[in-house]
Amino acid sequence: MAKGRKLSQLELKSKQTIASAKKDFGTTINGYPIKWKISSDDGGRLLEAFCDDWDACGDLRKKIPSKYMGFRTIVIGYALTEDKSALRDFSYVDPNDY
């Protein structure tokens, strides 16, 4: 953010929500870092929590309510395969859609 730029209401609420989530749920779970993100989809605003361990994500899901400060919550785990690095930039598009 450029110095002196005033935050929009959505940016301010997002910043406050992430700060509160870090305070309430932490910045790590089972020793794995939690990366927090605010986004939106056609159903509204989302608070997303990312971590690198599937079991840690399960523990985090138990701690976080389905809605938090007006945001729907999602926990996303990267470790779906043995090759974690393959998932970092993974994207799949169904060729039938094009």
N, C-alpha and C positions, 0 to 999 in steps of 0.2 A: 504494500500500500504506500502510495506517495505521501511524503510528510505534509501535514497540513490538510489533507483531504478528509472531509467529514464523511463518516460512515452512514450508509442508508439505514433505515429502520430494520430491514431484513438482515443486513450485515451485522448490525449491532446485536440483534436477537440471536443470530447464529453464533457470534463470538461469545456471548453470554451463556448460551446453551452448551457449547463445547467446554467452556471453563467449568460450568456446573457439573457436567458429565464426568470430567476428569476428577473433580473433587469428590463426587458421589460414588463413582465406580472405579476410579484409578486410571493410571497410565500404563499399567502392566497387569497381566493376569497369568498366574502360574509361571512367572518369570518371562513371559512374552510381552513385547510392547503392544499397546492398543493404539491404533491410528484412528482418530475421530474425523468425521467429515459430515457436512450438511449438504444435502442435495434436494432435488424435487423431481417428481414424476407427475403423471396425469392424476394421481390420487392425492397429491399434496406434498408436504415437506417431509424429508426423512433425516433422521440422525443415524448415520452409519458408523459401525465400529468394526475395524478390520484387525485380525491378528493372524499370526503364522502357524498356529497349532490348533488342530481340530478339537482336541479335548479341552483346551483352554477356551475356545469359542463356546463350547457347550456349557462350561462353567459361567461364562459371561452372559449367555442367554438366560440363565437362571437368575442372575442378579438384575438385569435390565428389564423394566416393564415394557409392555408393547407400545405404550405412548409415554413420552417424556417431554415435559415442558411444551406440549402442543405438537411435537414431532412424532411421527411413527418411527419405531426403532427397528434396525436391521443389524444383525451380526453376521459378518462375512469372514469365512476362513479361507486362507490361501492353500493350506496343506491337503489338497484333495488327491494328490498323487505323490509318489516318492520323489519326483523331480520338481521341487518347489520353484526353482528358477524358471521352468517352462511356463508356469502360470502367471508370472509377474506381468508379462505383456501379452497374455493369451487373449485372442478374440476369435470368434467363429461366426461366420455368416452362412446361412443356409443358401446354397447356390440356386435353389429353386425360387428364391425370392427375387433373383435378378435376371 
